[in-house]
Every structure is written in C-alpha cells, then in structure tokens.
Amino acid sequence: DRKKQQDHQKLTDRMGRIEHKIMILSGKGGVGKSTVSANIAVALALAG
C-alpha cells in the first residue's frame, strides 16, 4: 500500500509538470486507442 501511494505521488508530480495532456478515450476495447496514441506521439516527437 505504501509503494502504491509512492508510485501514485510520483506519477502525479510528473504529470503536473507536463504543460499539455492529450487523452485518447473510448468506452470499447479494440478500437485503436493504442495505435492512435502511438502515432500522435511519433508525430509530435518528429515535430519537435
């Protein structure tokens, strides 16, 4: 439980330093959320 709290705090701290966040959501599985997320990440990385 202590480790889980530490991990949550670490994630919260890191996410707080990110200026923009993009969420890819769907109520259903198998619709391509991971593919879309990966492609957006690559495009943003290439754009600088």
C-alpha positions in Angstrom: 0.0 0.0 0.0 2.9 2.4 0.8 4.6 1.6 -2.5 1.3 2.2 -4.4 1.0 5.6 -2.7 4.6 6.5 -3.6 4.0 5.4 -7.2 0.8 7.5 -7.4 2.5 10.6 -6.0 5.5 10.2 -8.4 3.1 9.9 -11.3 1.0 12.9 -10.1 4.2 15.0 -9.7 5.4 14.1 -13.2 2.1 14.7 -14.9 1.8 18.1 -13.1 5.0 19.2 -14.9 3.5 18.4 -18.4 2.0 21.5 -19.9 -0.4 19.8 -22.3 -2.1 16.4 -22.0 -4.0 14.5 -24.7 -6.3 11.8 -23.7 -7.4 9.1 -26.1 -10.7 7.5 -24.8 -13.3 5.0 -25.8 -15.8 3.0 -23.9 -15.0 0.0 -26.0 -11.9 -2.1 -26.5 -10.2 -2.9 -29.8 -10.9 0.4 -31.5 -7.3 1.6 -32.0 -6.6 3.7 -28.9 -3.1 2.5 -28.6 -2.4 2.9 -32.3 -3.7 6.4 -32.3 -1.7 7.3 -29.2 1.5 5.9 -30.6 1.0 7.7 -33.9 0.3 11.0 -32.2 3.4 10.5 -30.0 5.6 9.9 -33.1 4.2 12.8 -35.0 4.8 15.2 -32.0 8.3 13.8 -31.5 9.2 14.4 -35.1 7.7 17.9 -35.0 9.9 18.7 -32.1 
